[in-house]
């Protein structure tokens, strides 16, 4: 046996005796199917998107992102976004499992959004409206200074242009990584809504989806002239576990779903997603035909902007 043959034999034996490395097997169905959160049925994602993400088996309304909701409500080709170039800043140097800056960048790359809301104007059945849509996929839809500022500017623009405002809520509440800066957005948004609704007598419709909790529920989520919820949406200030641990009382099942809140008078309507655009169109027709007296256009009032807590992309 030549030396070359000897090395080749050793190499072959080593390959036979050494276990092959195990690589994770990729699932060819990943991204094609999803499971209903309610009945656990397997749903084909392509068909699910065509049916507004409503489970065909039980009618449960699954989570939608902000772009899908805009497409659902706004007439094709009429959407004009506002304030897309705002980015949050990490003024507190907040770090938990990762830094706030890294968490923001990760969510921006994953969702394609700069923050947890999209705002803009568009036509809904031919009527121009100002629309804000929160996105739970971006840090749980948490409300930081950028979310608060974008809503504030949207409402002020709608006030100056005499447009109705729609805000679709999907949020875990105020963003803890921004501390007091996130909490102050509750009062700031409430202030501009007071000017819009009370002083200028313009319409604001709040739409609560799964989930709407915390500071969003405690502020603009419940300030609508008309408050609409999707079926079985989870709406609360504090979660069930927090309430039970604080009050030492058991919270009944279904206590914080839309149907329970409607029963107790906290909501005006529960509207399935498939007919939401039609219902909103009829509400706007009624509103536009209702007699009302205006006291004149009020002067523009500047927002209490948290300018130090966000920056523009082009800066």
Backbone torsions as a table, in degrees:
resi	resn	phi	psi	omega
1	UNK	NA	126.3	179.0
2	UNK	-71.3	164.2	179.2
3	UNK	-62.9	-38.6	179.4
4	UNK	-64.9	-40.9	177.9
5	UNK	-66.1	-34.3	179.6
6	UNK	-65.0	-45.2	178.5
7	UNK	-63.4	-39.6	179.9
8	UNK	-64.7	-38.9	178.5
9	UNK	-65.2	-43.4	177.8
10	UNK	-62.1	-41.0	179.9
11	UNK	-64.4	-39.9	-180.0
12	UNK	-67.0	-42.3	179.7
13	UNK	-64.8	-39.5	178.6
14	UNK	-63.3	-39.4	179.0
15	UNK	-66.7	-32.2	-179.8
16	UNK	-74.7	-36.2	-174.8
17	UNK	-88.4	-24.1	-179.9
18	UNK	-81.2	124.9	179.8
19	UNK	-64.9	141.3	179.9
20	UNK	-71.2	139.5	178.8
21	UNK	-64.0	141.3	-179.0
22	UNK	-93.3	122.0	177.1
23	UNK	-103.4	142.6	178.9
24	UNK	-62.6	129.9	-179.9
25	UNK	-77.2	129.6	178.8
26	UNK	-78.9	140.9	-179.9
27	UNK	-88.3	112.7	-177.3
28	UNK	-64.5	-18.0	-178.8
29	UNK	-93.6	-0.1	-177.6
30	UNK	-62.2	130.2	-178.5
31	UNK	87.6	-11.0	-179.9
32	UNK	-94.4	-28.1	-176.8
33	UNK	-127.9	151.0	174.5
34	UNK	-141.8	166.1	-176.2
35	UNK	-111.1	136.4	177.1
36	UNK	-65.7	132.9	-179.8
37	UNK	-69.0	-17.8	-176.1
38	UNK	-98.7	-60.5	-175.5
39	UNK	-98.6	-5.2	178.0
40	UNK	65.3	19.4	175.0
41	UNK	-70.8	147.2	175.5
42	UNK	-83.0	128.1	-173.9
43	UNK	-122.5	135.0	177.5
44	UNK	-76.0	120.3	-171.1
45	UNK	-58.7	-39.4	-178.3
46	UNK	-61.4	-45.8	178.2
47	UNK	-69.7	-33.6	179.9
48	UNK	-62.8	-42.2	178.3
49	UNK	-64.8	-36.5	179.4
50	UNK	-67.6	-23.1	-179.7
51	UNK	-107.1	34.1	176.8
52	UNK	54.9	32.9	179.6
53	UNK	55.2	43.8	174.5
54	UNK	-109.6	127.4	-178.2
55	UNK	-63.6	126.8	-178.4
56	UNK	-73.6	-17.1	-177.6
57	UNK	-85.2	-44.1	-174.3
58	UNK	-123.2	-5.0	179.5
59	UNK	79.0	10.4	-178.8
60	UNK	-70.2	140.6	-179.7
61	UNK	-91.4	107.8	178.6
62	UNK	-80.4	167.1	-176.9
63	UNK	-64.1	138.1	174.9
64	UNK	-117.8	146.3	173.8
65	UNK	-84.8	171.2	-173.5
66	UNK	-65.6	-36.9	-179.6
67	UNK	-65.6	-38.5	177.9
68	UNK	-65.4	-37.5	179.6
69	UNK	-69.7	-38.4	176.0
70	UNK	-62.2	-43.8	178.1
71	UNK	-62.7	-34.4	-179.7
72	UNK	-68.1	-37.9	-170.7
73	UNK	-100.7	-34.4	-170.8
74	UNK	-93.9	135.9	177.5
75	UNK	-56.8	141.4	-175.4
76	UNK	-58.0	131.9	175.5
77	UNK	80.9	7.5	-176.4
78	UNK	-111.1	-2.1	-175.0
79	UNK	-78.3	127.6	175.8
80	UNK	-123.4	107.4	-177.5
81	UNK	-71.2	157.5	179.0
82	UNK	-127.6	146.6	170.2
83	UNK	51.3	46.6	179.7
84	UNK	-76.2	-13.5	-172.1
85	UNK	-97.6	23.4	178.4
86	UNK	-95.0	134.2	176.8
87	UNK	-129.5	140.5	177.4
88	UNK	-72.2	152.4	174.7
89	UNK	-117.0	149.8	-179.0
90	UNK	-94.7	75.8	-176.6
91	UNK	-71.1	-26.1	-177.5
92	UNK	-89.9	-7.9	-174.7
93	UNK	60.3	42.5	-171.2
94	UNK	-74.0	133.3	177.2
95	UNK	-138.1	126.9	168.8
96	UNK	-119.4	-106.7	173.9
97	UNK	-72.8	-24.4	174.0
98	UNK	-151.4	166.9	-178.7
99	UNK	-70.9	155.4	179.6
100	UNK	-61.9	-39.4	179.2
101	UNK	-61.1	-43.5	179.4
102	UNK	-66.5	-38.5	-179.8
103	UNK	-65.9	-41.1	177.1
104	UNK	-61.7	-47.5	-179.0
105	UNK	-62.1	-40.9	179.6
106	UNK	-61.9	-43.7	179.9
107	UNK	-71.2	-34.0	177.8
108	UNK	-65.3	-41.5	178.7
109	UNK	-68.0	-42.0	-175.6
110	UNK	-70.2	-38.8	-175.1
111	UNK	-98.8	-20.5	-175.3
112	UNK	78.2	11.2	179.5
113	UNK	-109.6	156.5	175.4
114	UNK	-84.5	-26.9	176.1
115	UNK	-158.8	-169.2	-166.1
116	UNK	-85.8	20.2	177.5
117	UNK	-152.0	147.8	168.4
118	UNK	-115.4	133.2	177.6
119	UNK	-126.4	155.1	178.5
120	UNK	169.5	-170.9	177.7
121	UNK	-123.7	155.3	178.2
122	UNK	-171.5	177.4	-179.8
123	UNK	-102.5	132.6	174.1
124	UNK	-114.0	106.4	-174.2
125	UNK	53.7	41.7	175.7
126	UNK	89.0	-12.4	-179.4
127	UNK	-99.4	127.9	179.4
128	UNK	-71.7	129.4	179.8
129	UNK	-132.3	157.4	171.5
130	UNK	-99.4	124.8	-171.4
131	UNK	-126.7	132.8	171.3
132	UNK	-121.7	130.0	-176.6
133	UNK	-126.3	114.9	177.9
134	UNK	-79.6	151.0	-176.7
135	UNK	-124.9	111.6	-176.9
136	UNK	-68.9	-19.9	-179.1
137	UNK	-72.1	-16.2	177.5
138	UNK	-98.3	99.4	178.9
139	UNK	50.0	43.7	177.6
140	UNK	64.1	25.4	179.8
141	UNK	63.1	22.7	-175.3
142	UNK	-65.9	146.2	-175.4
143	UNK	-95.7	106.9	173.7
144	UNK	-106.8	-165.3	-176.2
145	UNK	-66.4	-33.2	179.0
146	UNK	-69.3	-44.8	177.6
147	UNK	-58.8	-47.1	-179.8
148	UNK	-62.9	-42.0	-179.3
149	UNK	-68.3	-39.8	179.6
150	UNK	-65.4	-39.7	176.8
151	UNK	-66.2	-42.1	179.5
152	UNK	-59.3	-46.7	-180.0
153	UNK	-67.5	-35.0	177.5
154	UNK	-63.0	-46.5	-178.6
155	UNK	-65.6	-42.5	179.3
156	UNK	-64.0	-39.9	176.4
157	UNK	-62.7	-43.6	179.3
158	UNK	-63.2	-35.3	179.0
159	UNK	-66.2	-45.4	-178.8
160	UNK	-67.9	-29.4	-179.3
161	UNK	-98.0	2.6	-179.6
162	UNK	57.2	47.1	179.5
163	UNK	-105.8	147.1	170.7
164	UNK	-71.3	151.4	-178.8
165	UNK	-114.4	136.4	171.4
166	UNK	-123.8	129.1	172.8
167	UNK	-123.5	123.4	177.2
168	UNK	-98.0	116.6	-173.0
169	UNK	-95.7	134.1	172.0
170	UNK	-155.2	95.8	-168.4
171	UNK	-155.7	148.6	172.0
172	UNK	-87.8	-2.7	177.6
173	UNK	118.5	-161.5	-179.2
174	UNK	-66.5	146.7	-176.1
175	UNK	-82.5	113.8	-173.8
176	UNK	-65.4	-26.3	-177.8
177	UNK	-68.0	-11.8	179.7
178	UNK	-112.6	1.2	173.1
179	UNK	56.4	-131.7	-175.9
180	UNK	-63.2	-28.4	179.0
181	UNK	-60.9	-32.9	177.5
182	UNK	-76.4	-37.2	-178.6
183	UNK	-67.5	-33.6	-178.0
184	UNK	-67.7	-18.0	178.8
185	UNK	-64.9	-28.8	179.3
186	UNK	-60.0	-49.0	-179.2
187	UNK	-70.4	-36.9	-178.1
188	UNK	-64.5	-45.0	179.8
189	UNK	-67.6	-40.6	178.9
190	UNK	-61.1	-35.1	-179.3
191	UNK	-66.4	-45.8	-179.0
192	UNK	-71.8	-29.7	175.7
193	UNK	-68.2	-33.4	177.6
194	UNK	-63.5	-40.3	177.0
195	UNK	-65.9	-43.3	-178.3
196	UNK	-65.5	-47.4	-172.6
197	UNK	-85.5	-50.3	-171.4
198	UNK	-84.5	-50.8	-174.6
199	UNK	-79.1	-34.2	-179.5
200	UNK	-105.6	-3.8	175.9
201	UNK	53.8	48.2	177.6
202	UNK	-109.5	154.8	-171.0
203	UNK	-84.4	137.5	172.0
204	UNK	-130.4	122.8	178.3
205	UNK	-112.7	126.4	178.1
206	UNK	-104.3	129.6	179.3
207	UNK	-117.3	117.8	-175.9
208	UNK	-101.4	125.4	-179.3
209	UNK	-120.3	178.3	-179.9
210	UNK	-82.9	123.3	-11.6
211	UNK	-101.3	157.3	170.7
212	UNK	-127.8	111.7	-173.0
213	UNK	-142.4	174.0	172.1
214	UNK	62.6	-139.8	-174.4
215	UNK	-65.0	-23.0	176.4
216	UNK	-70.4	-44.4	175.6
217	UNK	-62.2	-39.2	-175.3
218	UNK	-78.5	-1.4	179.5
219	UNK	-130.3	-109.8	-169.8
220	UNK	-69.9	-18.8	178.2
221	UNK	-60.9	-33.6	-176.8
222	UNK	-108.9	16.0	-178.1
223	UNK	-103.4	5.9	-176.8
224	UNK	-67.7	147.0	169.7
225	UNK	-62.0	-36.5	173.5
226	UNK	-128.2	125.9	-179.4
227	UNK	-111.3	117.9	-177.8
228	UNK	-114.5	144.0	175.4
229	UNK	-130.0	152.3	171.6
230	UNK	-80.1	153.7	179.6
231	UNK	-55.4	134.3	175.3
232	UNK	60.7	23.1	176.9
233	UNK	-69.2	140.8	177.9
234	UNK	-86.2	115.8	-176.1
235	UNK	-130.0	122.7	-175.9
236	UNK	-162.9	166.1	168.3
237	UNK	-93.8	-62.1	175.1
238	UNK	-106.0	149.9	-179.8
239	UNK	-71.3	166.0	-177.8
240	UNK	-57.7	-44.8	-177.4
241	UNK	-64.5	-40.9	-179.9
242	UNK	-63.8	-43.2	179.3
243	UNK	-61.8	-45.7	-177.6
244	UNK	-66.0	-37.7	179.3
245	UNK	-73.3	-30.2	-179.4
246	UNK	-79.4	-48.7	-176.0
247	UNK	-90.0	-12.2	-176.5
248	UNK	55.9	40.2	176.7
249	UNK	-132.1	144.8	179.6
250	UNK	-79.2	130.8	178.6
251	UNK	-90.1	126.2	-178.9
252	UNK	-64.6	150.2	177.3
253	UNK	-61.7	140.0	179.7
254	UNK	79.1	6.8	-177.1
255	UNK	-65.5	-30.2	-173.5
256	UNK	-114.0	24.9	174.7
257	UNK	-97.7	162.8	-172.4
258	UNK	-57.1	-39.7	-176.6
259	UNK	-63.6	-36.8	178.2
260	UNK	-68.9	-41.7	178.4
261	UNK	-66.0	-37.5	177.3
262	UNK	-63.8	-41.1	179.3
263	UNK	-60.9	-33.3	-178.5
264	UNK	-95.9	11.6	171.3
265	UNK	83.0	14.9	-179.0
266	UNK	-89.4	-12.3	178.8
267	UNK	-124.9	154.2	177.2
268	UNK	-94.2	-36.9	-176.5
269	UNK	-146.6	148.5	165.2
270	UNK	-115.9	116.6	-171.5
271	UNK	-123.0	122.4	174.2
272	UNK	-59.7	147.8	-175.4
273	UNK	-59.8	-35.8	-174.7
274	UNK	-64.2	-26.9	-177.6
275	UNK	-113.3	10.0	-174.6
276	UNK	-61.6	-43.5	-178.5
277	UNK	-62.2	-41.5	178.4
278	UNK	-63.9	-41.2	179.2
279	UNK	-64.5	-44.3	178.8
280	UNK	-62.4	-40.9	178.1
281	UNK	-59.2	-42.3	178.7
282	UNK	-67.8	-38.2	177.6
283	UNK	-62.3	-41.5	179.7
284	UNK	-68.7	-33.6	176.1
285	UNK	-64.8	-43.5	177.1
286	UNK	-63.2	-41.9	-178.5
287	UNK	-65.2	-42.8	-177.4
288	UNK	-68.8	-25.8	-179.4
289	UNK	-93.0	-7.8	-178.1
290	UNK	-76.2	136.8	177.9
291	UNK	-72.2	134.9	177.2
292	UNK	-153.2	154.6	-177.1
293	UNK	-113.8	126.6	178.0
294	UNK	-99.7	143.6	178.9
295	UNK	-91.0	9.1	-179.6
296	UNK	105.9	158.3	-178.3
297	UNK	-71.1	129.1	179.2
298	UNK	-82.2	152.0	176.3
299	UNK	-65.8	151.7	-179.4
300	UNK	-66.2	133.1	178.0
301	UNK	-114.0	121.8	-176.5
302	UNK	-67.6	146.7	179.6
303	UNK	-74.2	157.9	172.2
304	UNK	-83.1	79.3	-169.3
305	UNK	-79.2	138.1	173.3
306	UNK	-90.9	62.8	-171.7
307	UNK	-64.1	-24.3	-178.4
308	UNK	-76.6	-10.0	-172.7
309	UNK	-106.3	6.4	173.8
310	UNK	-147.9	166.2	179.5
311	UNK	-139.0	164.6	176.9
312	UNK	-93.1	151.2	-176.8
313	UNK	-60.2	-36.7	-173.1
314	UNK	-84.7	2.2	178.9
315	UNK	-80.6	NA	NA
